[in-house]
Amino acid sequence: LDQALVHQLAHCLLSYVWDWFWPGNIGSGWIDEGLAHDVELDLFDSVRHYCYVETDTILDLKKGSWEPLVRAAVDAGTAPGFLGVAGKNTAQLTPEDNYFAWSYVDFLRREHPAQLGPLAQRLKQRMPLTQALAETVARTPFEFERDWSAFVQAKYALKKKKR
């Protein structure tokens, strides 16, 4: 129950900060779901929950750490493009999209922590992603993806970490 509450609370906090507007239905589902997954992983070392709007479509969401899944896809060149994931609503994210949405937020929280809030705020204001990234992390979507890929290869384990 605690883990489910944390996941949903992350959604609510993002929705109600600044303007009481949910980014998950305006093509910014990656930051909405990515943040909820990231907080869940930070506090519980695994993912066990997802939004109610996704229940019909992602029943096969993998539980646990997603680092090895994302790292393997980046190494193999099979990771979806950032723009392909970043333009979807929360309910449109596939199970695979969720892994990468989490990883994009993880990258921002660890490498650009001061810019995550301003980026989310601009996305909630319906600013185009390209402009929002330029104003906050000084990157184009392609530069963001390049830097994210390098981060994944440098920081993510290929196998689940043993405790």
N, C-alpha and C positions, 0 to 999 in steps of 0.2 A: 504494500500500500504506500509506504514512504516513497518508493522509487517512482510509482505512478504519479503521485502528487508532485514530486519534483519535476518530472517531465512536463506535466500539464501547467505547473506554475511558471516554468520558463516560457511557455507559449503565452500565458496570460501577462507576464511582466513585459515581454516584448510588445505585445499588443497594446498595453495600456500606457507605456512610457511615451511621453511627449504629446500624443494626440489621440489615444484610444482607438487606434486603427490597426486592424490585423493585416500583416503583410502577406499572409498565406494565400490570399485569394486575388492578389494583384501581380502575379508573376514573380513573387519573391519567396516562394515556398522553401527554397534552399536555406535561406537565413532563418526562417521560422522553425523548420524541422531540424536543421543543422544545429541550432543553438540548444534546442530541447535535448537532442541526443548528446551533445557535448557536455552539458551540465550533468546529465544522467551518467555518462561515462566517468566524469570527474569524481562524482560522489559515490558511485557504486561499482565502478570498474567493469560495467557491462551495460548493454542496452536490452531492455525487456519490454518497452512500451512504444506506442506510436499513437497518433491522433485518431480520434473516433472516425473522422472523415476518410481515413485510409483503411479502415477495417476490412472492407470488401476486397481491396486490391493488394494488400501486402501481408497476407497471412504467413508468407514464407520468409519474412524478415529474419535474418540470422541474428541470433542472440550472442552476447559476449563482446569481445574486443573486435573492432573492425580494422585495426591497423594492418594485419597481414593481408586481408582482402584488398584493401586499397593499394598497399605497396606492391602486391603481385600484379595488379592491373596496370599500375604505372610502369613497372619494370617490363611488362609484356607489351606495352603500347596499346592496351585495350581499354584504358580508362575513357569514359565518355568525355566529350568536350565540356568545358566549364559552361559555355553559353547554352549548350543543350540542356543542362540541368538547371542552370540559373534562371531560365525563362519560364519555368513551370510553377503552377500553383501547388500548394502543399498536397492536395488530394490527387494531383497528377503524378507525383513522384513515384517511381517504381521502387522495388526493394533496393536495387543497385543504386539508383539515384540517391536514396537515403544515406548510403555509405559515403558517397562523395559529398553530399550536402554537409554531413557531419565533418568531413575532412576539410572542406573549405572554411568552415567556421573555426575548426581547431587551428588551422593555419593562421587565420586572422587573430584569434585570441592569443596565440603564442608568439607570432612574429610582428603583429601590428595591433597590440591590445588597445591602444588609445584611439585607433581608427574604427574599431568595430561598431561602437555606438553611433558615431557620425554617419557611417555607411548605412547602418540600419535605419537611421532617421531619414536619410535622403531617399532610400528605397520606399519607406512608408509614405513619403511625400510624392511618390510616383515619378521620381526623377529617373531618367533612363540609366540603366546599369553602367553603360560606358562613361557617362558623365559622373555618376556617383563614385565609381572607382577612381576616376581621374582626380576628383576633388578630395578624396579621403586617403587613398593609398598611392596616389600618383602612378597608377598603372592602367594600361589598356586591359581588356579582358584576356588578350593573348599573353601579355606580360604577366598578369596575375596567374594564369594557368601555368606558365613556364616556371615562375617562382614557387608556386604551390607544388609542382612536380618535383623540383629540386629539394624542397622541404620534406616531402614524403620520403624521398630516397635517402635523405640524411637522417631523418628522425624516426621513421616507422620501422618496427621489427618485421621480419618476414615470417616469424613464427610467434605464436602467442607467448607473451612473457610469463615466466614462472614466478610465482610469489615466494 
